[in-house]
Amino acid sequence: MQPVNIVGAGLAGSEAAWQVARAGVPVILHEMRPTVATFAHKTGDCAEMVCSNSFRSDDDVMNAVGQLHWEMRAAGGLIMAMADRHRLPAGGALAVDRDAFSAAVTETLRAEPLVRIVAGEITELPTDGNWIVATGPLTSDALAGAIRRVTGTEALAFFDAIAPIVHAETIDMSVAWEQSRYDKGESDAERRAYINCPMTRDEYEAFIDALLAADKTEFREGETAGYFDGCLPIEVMAERGRETLRHGPMKPVGLTNAHKPQEKAYAVVQLRRDNALGTLYNIVGFQTKMKYGAQTQVFRMIPGLQNASFARLGGIHRNSFLNSPTLLDDRMRMRQRPNLRFAGQVTGVEGYVESAAMGLLAGRMAAAQAKGAELAPPPFTTAMGALVNHITGGAEAKTFQPMNVNFGLFPPLDDARGGRRGRKDRYPAYTQRAKDDFSAWLAAQ
Ligand SMILES: Cc1cc2nc3c(=O)[nH]c(=O)nc-3n(C[C@H](O)[C@H](O)[C@H](O)COP(=O)(O)OP(=O)(O)OC[C@H]3O[C@@H](n4cnc5c(N)ncnc54)[C@H](O)[C@@H]3O)c2cc1C
């Protein structure tokens, strides 16, 4: 049987390879690392997580990304299976031990007889065969050039963000305390998954002043045109309004200061565990374009972090993605070259989970094609279907921007239009419908 060739062993390519092999079709998985590096990846492993170690909410009733987790698990996804195996306590979120996770994905793929991993960069778009291109936001320059030559379309720019990471032993626990928001979680470890740093009003105001005054790396002209709102640097949030951070990553709700239970914090900075050992914590939502020297000064103003030492400082980087609504059909094939499918972040989805989900789908579609069949995407009522529908047709091509899965992509329920039902009723109804429809889609294969 003709193999499926996959370019890129990231979150999407690894999942796609697994799905193709599970369908009994041979796979050749091409990965350029570690021979050709990217600025964000550190290893040659498959499915390396380059920034946060979180797959976000695991709530499959009230949250769209939790629903996507559910669908990927139901479809026998490798990424979810390995994430579950290497899960870290993180309240209601699915955080993983990144090194153990990507090592496990790599070992599983290497042990699969139908998968052959080939080292090397692909620099041209192949003209025949059955291919999946899953080269991610840091697609190599040579291949990006080849894509532009075929599509004639300039890839759009956007920014992705790295939050700073702190050595746990340098956090002052006589000021900070461990607690997940609203004490969420099944176990004691889950309920204490975050480290919280409280601020008084004066401390918050001084922090905002320092953020606004700090030295920043300048954006080039026109660079901010493709800004992704979910990834705004904290100083840009502060520029939008002095209260913006207090209503965003620094919101104080659902937390009680263990040292001063009677005192309500004006703002709270949260840190989330970044490795299994519990030696590293990342500052949640604190991506920034401040210069390194300024970051150290400003972050040490946070009570509890006055002596913090940083394993990695924050950053924001430019990435590229396709204008999928114009370039791809509903089977994720490039219209001009139907032998090529695209998957992952390069298609204009945003995030580890969404990218892996698009890999899962592209893998199943390519495997069906290899067997002489066609696989239609899941219905739009499912998280996976809503996402692929958005990028391949639902989104406005002129203003196309990277997209996270969210309930706004789901078709409304007949009786829930116009807000007649509140979120508490609407979200469980969306996710129940998604589960029913996704199960039916799987059963029909
Ligand atoms: C700096 C940064 C920070 C990010 N932070 C987060 C975050 O906190 N949370 C989150 O959910 N998402 C984050 N993202 C987005 C994240 O990259 C994606 O969500 C996810 O990794 C995308 O999966 P992917 O498989 O599409 O791409 P990747 O995981 O990047 O995989 C693509 C693979 O293709 C390989 N490759 C590229 N070109 C070629 C070629 N020509 N030939 C062969 N191989 C090639 C690459 O080496 C890589 O292994 C971040 C991205 C960047 C760049």
The ligand as an ORCA input file, in Angstrom:
! r2SCAN-3c Opt
* xyz 0 1
  C       7.235     30.509     20.882
  C       5.960     29.762     20.847
  C       5.207     29.609     22.001
  C       4.008     28.899     21.996
  N       3.305     28.725     23.137
  C       2.193     27.947     23.166
  C       1.495     27.659     24.372
  O       1.895     28.101     25.430
  N       0.387     26.891     24.340
  C      -0.063     26.363     23.194
  O      -1.077     25.646     23.234
  N       0.563     26.615     22.011
  C       1.685     27.395     21.986
  N       2.341     27.663     20.810
  C       1.803     27.176     19.613
  C       2.385     25.792     19.423
  O       3.539     25.852     18.656
  C       1.402     24.991     18.754
  O       0.230     25.000     19.493
  C       1.803     23.550     18.494
  O       3.135     23.224     18.775
  C       1.554     23.387     17.057
  O       1.667     22.058     16.711
  P       2.138     21.737     15.248
  O       2.296     20.265     15.181
  O       1.271     22.402     14.268
  O       3.577     22.443     15.143
  P       4.919     22.035     15.911
  O       4.601     21.371     17.188
  O       5.787     23.230     15.895
  O       5.536     20.932     14.939
  C       5.995     21.224     13.637
  C       7.197     20.361     13.369
  O       7.589     20.489     12.003
  C       8.984     20.530     11.927
  N       9.330     21.185     10.655
  C       9.145     22.478     10.292
  N       9.509     22.666      9.018
  C       9.930     21.470      8.546
  C      10.418     21.030      7.284
  N      10.539     21.858      6.248
  N      10.784     19.723      7.144
  C      10.674     18.847      8.189
  N      10.204     19.224      9.412
  C       9.817     20.512      9.575
  C       9.382     21.285     13.182
  O      10.716     21.024     13.552
  C       8.393     20.756     14.207
  O       8.861     19.610     14.866
  C       3.546     28.357     20.785
  C       4.298     28.517     19.618
  C       5.496     29.214     19.640
  C       6.279     29.344     18.382
*
